[in-house]
């Protein structure tokens, strides 16, 4: 008699490379509401959430922002934002 009670055992664990840590957090206006967007060092977005979330304050504690995300390095990552929104954005470089 089987002791698995008719349930299949889980498969073997796959060892894959972990995602790199987020390097930048941008607080930017998005159609009237402030959002926080997390990016990898490659400027690939990995998360977006409400900028008023408690987690944002925790991540930014002790960090000073760079004003504006209107440099060419942000063109592709922030293509949905206007030039004014990008100029007014705060760019934080996270400690990783």
Backbone bond lengths (Angstrom), bond angles and torsions (degrees), N, CA, C in turn:
res aa  C-N    CA-C-N  psi(-1)  N-CA   C-N-CA  omega(-1)  CA-C   N-CA-C  phi
1 X - - - 1.449 - - 1.529 109.37 -
2 X 1.295 116.36 140.16 1.459 122.79 -178.10 1.521 110.59 -81.45
3 X 1.341 116.34 146.11 1.465 120.61 178.65 1.525 112.37 -104.95
4 X 1.335 116.19 18.38 1.464 117.83 179.72 1.531 112.10 -98.80
5 X 1.302 117.10 3.15 1.465 123.79 176.23 1.529 112.45 52.70
6 X 1.321 116.31 32.58 1.451 120.97 176.53 1.518 114.34 80.51
7 X 1.351 117.28 6.75 1.468 120.49 179.51 1.518 109.32 -105.53
8 X 1.302 115.15 136.84 1.450 120.48 179.26 1.528 109.99 -74.31
9 X 1.304 116.40 140.33 1.462 121.21 176.54 1.525 109.31 -70.25
10 X 1.342 117.50 148.05 1.463 118.71 178.04 1.516 111.09 -64.72
11 X 1.333 114.98 151.11 1.459 120.60 -179.87 1.520 111.05 -73.04
12 X 1.310 116.24 173.24 1.468 119.79 179.78 1.534 110.77 -66.86
13 X 1.319 115.72 149.54 1.458 121.39 179.18 1.524 109.49 -70.56
14 X 1.330 115.42 135.75 1.465 120.02 177.42 1.518 108.73 -93.95
15 X 1.301 117.14 127.12 1.457 122.21 178.75 1.517 108.46 -91.47
16 X 1.329 115.57 107.31 1.458 120.86 178.81 1.517 108.82 -123.70
17 X 1.306 115.20 162.43 1.454 120.47 179.92 1.526 109.71 -70.79
18 X 1.328 116.00 137.98 1.453 120.68 178.86 1.524 110.03 -77.29
19 X 1.339 115.31 156.57 1.462 119.86 176.00 1.522 109.49 -68.43
20 X 1.300 116.31 143.80 1.463 121.19 177.89 1.530 109.27 -64.88
21 X 1.331 117.83 153.97 1.468 119.52 178.91 1.523 110.89 -70.76
22 X 1.329 115.44 151.82 1.461 120.70 176.76 1.520 108.94 -66.16
23 X 1.321 116.39 140.41 1.461 121.36 -177.46 1.523 112.98 -110.35
24 X 1.333 116.60 -30.45 1.464 120.54 -177.15 1.524 110.78 -126.18
25 X 1.307 115.15 144.20 1.458 121.54 171.76 1.520 105.99 -126.47
26 X 1.317 115.90 123.53 1.460 121.43 179.75 1.515 108.43 -112.83
27 X 1.321 115.75 127.85 1.463 121.73 173.31 1.520 105.42 -102.54
28 X 1.334 115.41 117.51 1.456 120.50 -171.61 1.528 110.49 -142.91
29 X 1.316 115.29 148.61 1.468 121.60 176.66 1.527 108.33 -75.21
30 X 1.312 115.98 132.68 1.466 121.68 177.56 1.520 107.76 -129.92
31 X 1.320 115.87 93.73 1.466 122.36 178.60 1.529 112.00 56.95
32 X 1.309 116.40 42.81 1.455 120.44 174.73 1.511 116.61 97.18
33 X 1.318 118.77 -7.95 1.470 120.02 176.04 1.519 108.83 -125.41
34 X 1.321 115.54 144.43 1.462 120.64 -178.12 1.524 109.78 -83.62
35 X 1.318 115.26 131.16 1.460 121.24 177.69 1.523 108.93 -123.74
36 X 1.305 115.02 153.52 1.461 122.27 174.43 1.516 106.18 -111.21
37 X 1.318 115.76 129.96 1.458 120.99 -178.87 1.521 108.98 -124.14
38 X 1.331 116.06 127.80 1.461 122.38 179.20 1.524 110.19 -96.38
39 X 1.341 115.56 136.56 1.459 121.49 -178.92 1.525 110.93 -130.59
40 X 1.325 115.17 148.51 1.451 121.46 171.10 1.523 108.46 -75.81
41 X 1.317 117.53 172.39 1.456 121.79 177.89 1.532 110.74 -60.70
42 X 1.320 117.47 -24.32 1.464 123.05 178.76 1.520 112.76 -81.52
43 X 1.328 116.88 1.84 1.474 125.01 -178.02 1.529 112.02 70.82
44 X 1.324 117.26 22.98 1.463 122.09 174.48 1.523 107.75 -88.04
45 X 1.328 116.79 126.98 1.459 120.48 -178.85 1.520 110.18 -73.42
46 X 1.352 115.62 135.21 1.458 120.44 178.92 1.522 112.76 -119.11
47 X 1.338 117.72 -14.13 1.463 119.71 178.58 1.526 110.02 -162.20
48 X 1.321 115.27 155.23 1.460 122.43 174.41 1.516 107.79 -146.34
49 X 1.338 116.26 134.41 1.454 120.47 179.43 1.515 110.04 -155.02
50 X 1.311 116.17 171.76 1.462 122.92 -179.47 1.526 109.23 -62.98
51 X 1.326 116.88 129.72 1.466 120.89 -176.96 1.525 112.52 -68.83
52 X 1.322 118.34 -15.40 1.462 120.08 179.00 1.532 112.48 -86.76
53 X 1.323 117.55 1.46 1.465 121.03 179.28 1.527 110.17 -65.02
54 X 1.305 115.62 145.34 1.463 121.92 -178.86 1.528 111.95 -58.21
55 X 1.318 116.53 -33.80 1.459 120.80 -178.27 1.519 112.02 -62.55
56 X 1.324 116.93 -31.58 1.465 120.57 179.57 1.525 109.62 -64.39
57 X 1.317 116.65 -46.08 1.468 120.40 179.20 1.524 111.10 -60.63
58 X 1.316 117.14 -38.37 1.460 121.07 179.23 1.530 110.45 -66.18
59 X 1.325 117.15 -44.23 1.467 120.37 -179.11 1.523 112.29 -65.94
60 X 1.325 116.73 -31.08 1.465 120.74 -174.46 1.518 114.27 -93.36
61 X 1.322 116.87 -2.57 1.459 120.28 -177.46 1.531 110.80 -57.03
62 X 1.314 115.51 121.95 1.454 121.68 178.17 1.517 115.55 83.15
63 X 1.323 118.11 0.28 1.462 121.06 -179.52 1.529 110.50 -101.24
64 X 1.313 116.02 145.22 1.463 121.59 176.02 1.527 108.30 -107.68
65 X 1.329 117.58 135.87 1.463 119.18 -177.83 1.524 112.47 -82.43
66 X 1.304 114.57 155.09 1.455 121.56 166.55 1.529 104.87 -92.83
67 X 1.304 116.78 136.78 1.462 120.32 -177.50 1.521 110.59 -80.85
68 X 1.316 115.29 127.51 1.457 121.34 173.15 1.508 115.09 86.22
69 X 1.329 113.93 141.20 1.463 122.25 175.51 1.519 107.89 -124.73
70 X 1.340 115.63 43.44 1.459 119.36 -176.08 1.523 113.01 -99.99
71 X 1.317 117.24 10.59 1.463 120.99 176.16 1.519 111.24 -73.73
72 X 1.305 115.71 159.26 1.468 121.61 -178.41 1.532 112.58 -59.80
73 X 1.329 117.07 -29.00 1.469 120.01 -179.33 1.527 112.58 -64.41
74 X 1.337 117.43 -19.91 1.463 122.19 -179.59 1.531 112.95 -100.54
75 X 1.319 119.08 -0.73 1.464 121.94 -175.82 1.524 112.97 -54.32
76 X 1.297 117.00 -51.59 1.468 120.17 -176.63 1.533 111.46 -71.40
77 X 1.315 116.87 -42.70 1.469 121.47 -175.94 1.529 112.35 -65.99
78 X 1.334 116.92 -32.65 1.468 120.81 -175.86 1.524 112.27 -115.70
79 X 1.306 117.75 30.10 1.449 121.84 -175.37 1.525 114.08 -62.08
80 X 1.313 119.37 -20.58 1.461 121.92 179.10 1.520 113.60 -84.45
81 X 1.323 118.03 -3.28 1.459 122.26 -178.43 1.521 110.58 -102.69
82 X 1.319 115.55 149.54 1.464 120.39 178.03 1.526 109.86 -74.33
83 X 1.321 115.51 165.14 1.468 120.67 178.50 1.525 110.27 -61.93
84 X 1.321 117.68 -37.85 1.473 121.35 179.14 1.525 110.97 -65.81
85 X 1.322 117.71 -42.37 1.466 121.08 177.91 1.522 110.40 -62.56
86 X 1.299 117.27 -41.37 1.464 121.20 -179.68 1.523 111.57 -67.29
87 X 1.329 117.68 -39.93 1.472 120.55 178.39 1.527 111.33 -64.90
88 X 1.326 117.23 -34.49 1.465 121.65 -177.41 1.528 113.09 -84.83
89 X 1.307 118.16 -6.95 1.471 121.98 -176.51 1.523 111.31 -69.58
90 X 1.320 114.84 153.07 1.463 122.01 172.34 1.527 107.83 -106.66
91 X 1.326 116.05 127.96 1.459 121.82 -178.79 1.522 108.38 -111.59
92 X 1.320 116.17 120.17 1.459 121.61 179.53 1.521 108.49 -109.94
93 X 1.311 116.92 135.67 1.462 121.93 173.22 1.517 106.56 -98.40
94 X 1.329 115.90 117.82 1.455 121.49 -174.61 1.525 111.07 -81.51
95 X 1.311 115.24 147.70 1.463 121.23 174.74 1.516 108.30 -78.72
96 X 1.327 116.07 119.37 1.464 119.51 178.52 1.508 110.45 -127.02
